[in-house]
């Protein structure tokens, strides 16, 4: 039997250490991400290292690609692990600057999209890990998100739900926190409230792209958006008008927004093809079937949360929730269930909180045909609207 000398043992140990290091490095090496084109309406083109041409459904785009849409057109992208759903709106140019991820214990995402012209809507449904980076770059600055619905353009960053960290291009490194229902415009150093019309338009676009990209989550998304917008409108109304005004605003907004978002799902179903069409049609039918219960849930959550964030007691909040639900339906069994569904969100809300963000804490209503689903922790939604200068 041959005995290894000291030098041989040294070299063997070094080789083993090198192998372990290489294995660890390989395990942490970035994997290229990809954006799958799920929907093209109107005219859209792309350019990348391979060249370019018209975009069509089923195309796969990698980092470095740029998408340009025509008037009255849009493109919906499935970003996969790199951030779920992204819509490039009409008359826009968007670049996929970074698109990769690593899996070393947890998935760490590295995504950067740049809105050069027009606007985009991002719905990051699955909350990203703390080490992940999802950035939206515009002429106004850079928005960082983890689980948010965001509308972005070179001039405005709007947050429907979630939280955005925004660093203005001319802000000297200042960081602005944008919470649900708020926005920042170019040159500003603080977020301001976005109007209900703005957040409703953003919710409509985010619902459409979610239906096309992640149809199985669109019912939950609709309910979260309706509750968030109702809560935000109710909180604003309640600041001067008290609980009665908050109750009325929550009920009215819930009815309007729920109908609007159901229409968006139906529109997505009408333009879908193949198996996707049947899936979205079934979801639209289920949402319509449960419209009374879902609207009552959104109204109850909206009113109850609004009263709490404006400084009211939990008892007053639950009374408002019951009153708001009762303004959307005469079915007392639906009202009772809506108040039960709202209790958790009401309990979590605190004075001064973002009403819109509490609207997404837990899924309300009948997303699966009659059973409440409380998977919000696993599917925290952030929607961002970004609109650049043209």
N, C-alpha and C positions, 0 to 999 in steps of 0.2 A: 504494500500500500504506500502510495507516494505521499509524503508530508509536504504541505505547502510552506514555503519560506515566508519570512516576514514581508518581503516586497510583494509576493504573490497575494498574500492576504490583504495587503494595503490596496493593491490594484483591484482585487475582487470587490472589496468594500466600496471603493470609489465608484466602480461600475454599477453596483447595486444602488448606491445613493443617486447616481445620475439617472438610472432607470426610473427610480421612484419620483425624482424631480420632473422628468419628462412626462411621466404618466399624470402627475398632478397638474402640470402645465397644460397638457392636452385636455384634461377633464374640465379646466377652466377657460379654455380657448373659446372665443366668441363664435357662435353659430350664426350664419347669415339668416336674417328674417326675410319674409316675403309678404307682399300685399296682393291678395287675390281680388281681381275685378269681379264684383258680384252683380253690378247693375250699371248700365250706360243708357242714359236718356238724352237724346239729341246728338250733338257732335262733340267728340272728345279725342284728343291725340296725346301721344307720349313721345318723349325722347329719352334715350339712355345710351350706354356705351355701345349697344348693338346697332343703334340707329334711331328708328322711330317710325311712327305711322298712326293710323286710326286705332283707338282702343276698342276692344270688344269684350263681352262677358266671357270669363274664363281665363283671360290673360293674367300672367303673373309678373309683378314688377318688383325689382330689387332696389337696394339703396343706390342712389345716384339718378334714379328716374325722375322726370318732371312731367306733370300732367297739366294739360290745358283744356278747358271746356269752353264751348261756344255759348252764345246767348240762348236762354231758355233751356239749358242743358245741365246735367250733373252726372257725377260718377260716384258710386258707392264702393268702398274698399273694405275687405275683411283683412284687418291687420294681424289677425291671429294672436299669438302670445305677445306681440308688440303693441297691443292696445285696442283690440276689438274693432269697433266700427268707426269709419271715417268717411265723411261726404265732402267732395270737392264741388262747391256750388257753381252756379252759372257764371260764365264770363270770368273765370278764375284761372290762376296759375299756381300750382303747388308742387314743391320739390320734396322728395323723400331723401333727406340728407343723411340720416342714420337709421339703420334698421337691422339690429342684431340682438342677441341675447346669450346668456351663459346659464348653465345649470350646474351649480356646485352646492348642493344642500337645498338651495332655493333658487327660483328662477329670477335672474336679474336682467331686466330689459333696458336696452339703450335705443331710444327712438327720438328722432328729431325730424319734424316736418316744418317746412318753411312756406308760409303763405305770402307769395310775391305780389299777387293781384287777386281781387275778388274776395272770397270768403270760404271758410271751411267749418264743418261741424264735427266734433269728436265726441263719441260716447264710449268712454273707457269703463266698461261694465265691471270687469273683474279687477279689484283693487290690486295695484302693483306693489311689489315688495319695497321695503324702505330704501334699499340700495339701488333700486331701479331709477331710470331717468326717462321721462316722456316730456319732451319740450316742443312747444310750438313757437317758432321764430317768426317775427314780423318786423316791419320797419319801426314799429312803436316800441319793441322790446321782446323779451323772451318769457313765455309762460311755462311754468313747470307744474305738472299734474300727476296724480297717482290713481285716482278713481273719480272721474268728473265728467260732466257734460259741458262742453265748452264751444262757444262760437268765436271764431277768430278772424280778424282782418288786420291790415296794416294800421288801421286807425282805432280799432276797438276790440277789447277782449271781454266777453260776456260769459258769466258762469251761471248756469241754470241750477245745478245742485253740486255739492262737493266744495272743495277748496282749491284755489289756485295760488301759487306763488309767482308773482310777476315782477320782473326786473326791467324797468323802463330803459330804453336805449340812451336817453339823456337824463337819467336820474342820479348819476353819480354813484351807482351801486346800491341805491336804496331798494328795498324789497317791499312790495305791496301785496298784502293778503286780500284775495277776492273770494268772498263766500257766496253761497247760493243766492240768486236773485240780485246780484250786483255786477258792476262792470267798471272797466277803466278805459279811458280814451287817451289817445296820443297826447303827450305833454303833461298829463295830470299825474300828481304824486299821491293820490288817494282814490280809493274805490267809491263809487256812488251807487245808489239804487238804480236797477234797471226797471223799466216799466212793465206792467203785466202784458202789454202787447208785444214787447220785445221777447220776454221769456216764453210767451205762448208760441210765437213764431219759431223760436229756437227749439222748443219741445216738439213742434210739428215736424221739423226737419230731422231731429234726432230720432223720433219715432219711425219715420220713413226709412232711414238708413238702418236702424236696428231690425226692422221687419225684413229687410233685404239681406242683412248679414247674419243676424242671430235671431231667427224667427221664434225659436223656443223661449226667448226671454222678452219678447215684445209686450206680452200682456202685463207682466210685472213692471216693465218700463213705463207703460201707459199709466198704471195706477200710481207709481211713484211720482211721475211728473205732475199728474193732476193734483195729488195731495200737496206737493211742494208749492205749486203755483197758487193753490187755494190758501195755503197757510201764509204765504208771503203777502197776498192781497188782503187777507183778513187782518194780519198784523198791522199793515199800513192803515187800514180803515179803523182799527180798534184804538190806535194811538190817540185819536181825537174823539171818536164816537163811542168808545167803550165796548163792552162785550156784545151789545145789541148790534152795533155796526159790524163788528168782526164776524158775528154769526151770519148776518145777511150777506156780507162779502164772500165768506167761505162757501155758502150755498150757491150763490149766483155764479161764482167763478168755477166751482166744481162742475156744475151743469154745463157751462159753456166749454170748458177745456176738455172734459171727458168726451163730449160730442165731437169736438174738433179733432181730437186724437184718434177716435174711432174712425173718423172720415179719412185720416192719414193712413191708417192700417188698411182700410178698404181700397184706397187708391194704390197702395203698394201691391195688394192682391190683384187688382185689375191689370196692372202692367207686368206682373210676374209671369213666368213660364214654367212648364214641366211640373215636377213634384213640389217645387217651392210655391207655386201658385195654389195648389190644393192645401198646403200647410197653412199659408197666410190666410186663405179663405176660411179655414176652420177656426183659426184664432179670432178672426174678425166676427164670425158668427157667435163664438163663445162670449166675446166681449159685449156684443149686442144683447145676447141673452141675459147677461148679468149686469146690464147697464145700470139698473136701479140700485142694486147693492153696491156696485163699485163707485157710483156717484155719491151715494150716502156715506160711504167710507171716506172718500176724499174730503167731503164737506165736514164730517165729524172731526177728522184729524186736523184739517185746516183751522177750524174754529177753536178747538181745544188747545192746539199748539200756540195759536196767536194770543189767546188770553194769558197763557203761561209766560211767553216771552215778553209780554207787555207788563208783567208784574202781578197778574191775577193769581188767585189760589187754585189749587187742584180741584176743589169742589166747583168753583166757578167755571173752570175750564171744562169739566165734564158736563156741566149744565149747558154750556155753549155748544159742546159737541152734539149733545142730544137735540138741541133746538135746531142746529144747522142740518143735521141728518133729516129731521122731521120736515124741513122746508123742501126737501128733494123728493120725498115719497110719503104716501099715506100708510104704507105697510109697516106696522109697528114692530113686526119681527125683524125686518131689515134695519130699522132704526136701532133696536136693541143690540143687534149684532155689530152694527157700525160703531156704536159707542164702546163695546167690548174690544173691537179691533183697534180703536184709537187710544185705549188706556195706556198701553206701553209707551207710545210716543209722547203722550201728555206727561207721563211720569218722568221721562228723560229730559223734557224741555226745561230750560232755566231762563230767568229774566235776562234779556240782552242777547240771547242766542240768535243764530240765523234761523228764522222760521222755515225757510225753504229746505234747509238741510235736515231738520227734524221731520219734514214731510216724507223723507225717504227711509226713515228708521223703521224697518220692517215692512213687509209687503201687505197691503190692505186688500180686502175684498176677496173676489172669487177668481183668482188667476187660473185655477185648474178646474173650473166648473163647480165651485162650491166650497173648496177647502182653502183656508188661509194658509199662506206660505211665508214663513219668517226667515228667509235665507238672505236677508239684506247684508249680513256680515260677509258672506261669500261673494255677493254680487253688488258691491257698492258702486253706484252709478255716478259718473261725472260727465256732464255735458258742457262743452265749451264752444262758443261761437267766436270765430276770429274773422274780422273783416278788415282788409288792408285798403290803403288808398289806391285808386285806379289811375 
